[in-house]
């Protein structure tokens, strides 16, 4: 390849387009106009290496299959007319020749009326024979064969070319070779096959904060997950990833890596460094390309707004956002169709299902939003549906932001919110594009409050073959999901302040309570913090509120822990009040990493994290199930597991109170 043209220094003709935000379709039009998406040439590969490759030309058979008239059973080759009228009571007699026709043998015997010969499955039919009597339907008596069942011409025989005829097209250009296809190729004697060359995709991660998996975690650093998911996505689409490692925020080093990538690859992907920050240098280096260089920088999408689309000599150069969800979404939106085309594949449209949005969603005017959702199946008695007993899907927004590593992997699909929509009400029917080839619904759907004990229970169910989906939305939202029949089980810890009882007062006649276990909630802090250590709950909260430098970490709205925090604060909103993680572990992590000074979580989590703990309240964590779902096998399996002695012992070891 020729040396890619760079302009000197930062700048170049592409940089002036930085974050001139375009709509998605215009961005794709400009990008496609600057690249060459044609397949990257033909190569011959051996049959052993052909699985998953894309045929570059039609394959025609050079031979008939089978190539000779072949017996399909063990038996006797006959002229069918000699068997007519045969029965158990009145068998037909024919002369049995001496030859036995094994496989891979050309018969010497010619069959005439009244003569038969023994033949094995797969044996070549002798001249004159037109049928085979199965060995079960005949008996040998001396040199004669007693035939007890009649056959017709062609019985027990595969004639030459009945499967594949010489000259027949058996596989067509563009077909992705499966094990069935390679079996066909072997059957017609093909040892090598012409396929499209796999496009090479260079993958380069950028950023001072990125470290490779396997190294010890360091403060303010993150593991490079983007490179792995992108490499595997490239493989799934028929490409060959070329991982070029991690480059620090150094323009000269990155420029050299980009130059090497353009020499070696058909597509160049950079991850990170595409936003406006002073340390974001990826787009600056790519802006130095001049043939044509950057054609789009900024697309009205959420997630994925800062994506940078460029080209060099017809080769795509793409700077993906650094946040994992943004990177994956924009890869599939802009890169995947191009990669499929280069690999000679037809880009598959995602399957779509309809679902009812479970909660109201607020969106941002001016940007098309791709909202990741988890899908659960719910019964409906809606008479407007063709079958009142049919089921519909509920869509729960995953809602963990573009920086989440797990959101994309746990979501079932995404729905598109138009750039002019600001609010999508709960109950709205939406189209959901599936992320996988087909929707695989969980056996057991659990929605509600997070708990380490629940994590253990779901893990044990998985071992027993029960696939579960857990959506952490808090106790109140979990209870509402159970009321709507959108889950099998809701984990809740809700205190009724009037009665002092947990959970049971919130039940409706349509809900059952599965008793769970007790937990101890309390204030966590770093040990030796004098604002908390050795103080009562009231004293600690008063000290935290009085100190403007004391930062808390809250919990998500609708969670039982959030309700407890509200009672402790009595209406105060100290610094950090707006930070609302969804899990107990996230609260502890915030305190350990000194992003917060205090929060409320479980005693077991505080102990594991090495944090100080001031007990606040013993609470009951139970499970609510809709009565309409209570007799489902996965729910009964959950009840049985929860009541088992081994399970209760394990929960005690986790710090649960039983």
HELIX and SHEET records of a PDB file:
HELIX    1   1 UNK A   15  UNK A   17  5                                   3    
HELIX    2   2 UNK A   24  UNK A   34  1                                  11    
HELIX    3   3 UNK A   47  UNK A   49  5                                   3    
HELIX    4   4 UNK A   80  UNK A   83  5                                   4    
HELIX    5   5 UNK A  135  UNK A  137  5                                   3    
HELIX    6   6 UNK A  179  UNK A  187  1                                   9    
HELIX    7   7 UNK A  226  UNK A  236  1                                  11    
HELIX    8   8 UNK A  251  UNK A  264  1                                  14    
HELIX    9   9 UNK A  282  UNK A  286  1                                   5    
HELIX   10  10 UNK A  324  UNK A  330  1                                   7    
HELIX   11  11 UNK A  331  UNK A  335  3                                   5    
HELIX   12  12 UNK A  336  UNK A  342  1                                   7    
HELIX   13  13 UNK A  407  UNK A  410  1                                   4    
HELIX   14  14 UNK A  452  UNK A  463  1                                  12    
HELIX   15  15 UNK A  475  UNK A  483  1                                   9    
HELIX   16  16 UNK A  504  UNK A  506  5                                   3    
HELIX   17  17 UNK A  537  UNK A  546  1                                  10    
HELIX   18  18 UNK A  560  UNK A  569  1                                  10    
HELIX   19  19 UNK A  584  UNK A  592  1                                   9    
HELIX   20  20 UNK A  603  UNK A  609  1                                   7    
HELIX   21  21 UNK A  627  UNK A  629  5                                   3    
HELIX   22  22 UNK A  633  UNK A  643  1                                  11    
HELIX   23  23 UNK A  645  UNK A  653  1                                   9    
SHEET    1   A 2 UNK A  42  UNK A  46  0                                        
SHEET    2   A 2 UNK A 192  UNK A 196 -1                                        
SHEET    1   B 2 UNK A  59  UNK A  60  0                                        
SHEET    2   B 2 UNK A 169  UNK A 171 -1                                        
SHEET    1   C 2 UNK A  70  UNK A  71  0                                        
SHEET    2   C 2 UNK A 157  UNK A 158 -1                                        
SHEET    1   D 6 UNK A 131  UNK A 134  0                                        
SHEET    2   D 6 UNK A  75  UNK A  78 -1                                        
SHEET    3   D 6 UNK A 115  UNK A 119 -1                                        
SHEET    4   D 6 UNK A  92  UNK A 101  1                                        
SHEET    5   D 6 UNK A 144  UNK A 147 -1                                        
SHEET    6   D 6 UNK A 138  UNK A 141 -1                                        
SHEET    1   E 6 UNK A 240  UNK A 247  0                                        
SHEET    2   E 6 UNK A 200  UNK A 206  1                                        
SHEET    3   E 6 UNK A 267  UNK A 271  1                                        
SHEET    4   E 6 UNK A 315  UNK A 320  1                                        
SHEET    5   E 6 UNK A 308  UNK A 312 -1                                        
SHEET    6   E 6 UNK A 292  UNK A 297 -1                                        
SHEET    1   F 2 UNK A 210  UNK A 211  0                                        
SHEET    2   F 2 UNK A 222  UNK A 223  1                                        
SHEET    1   G 6 UNK A 301  UNK A 302  0                                        
SHEET    2   G 6 UNK A 368  UNK A 379  1                                        
SHEET    3   G 6 UNK A 391  UNK A 397 -1                                        
SHEET    4   G 6 UNK A 352  UNK A 357  1                                        
SHEET    5   G 6 UNK A 429  UNK A 434 -1                                        
SHEET    6   G 6 UNK A 413  UNK A 417 -1                                        
SHEET    1   H 2 UNK A 361  UNK A 362  0                                        
SHEET    2   H 2 UNK A 423  UNK A 424 -1                                        
SHEET    1   I 2 UNK A 444  UNK A 448  0                                        
SHEET    2   I 2 UNK A 468  UNK A 472  1                                        
SHEET    1   J 4 UNK A 490  UNK A 492  0                                        
SHEET    2   J 4 UNK A 612  UNK A 626 -1                                        
SHEET    3   J 4 UNK A 511  UNK A 525 -1                                        
SHEET    4   J 4 UNK A 598  UNK A 602 -1                                        
SHEET    1   K 2 UNK A 495  UNK A 496  0                                        
SHEET    2   K 2 UNK A 501  UNK A 502 -1                                        
SHEET    1   L 2 UNK A 554  UNK A 555  0                                        
SHEET    2   L 2 UNK A 580  UNK A 581  1                                        
END                                                                             
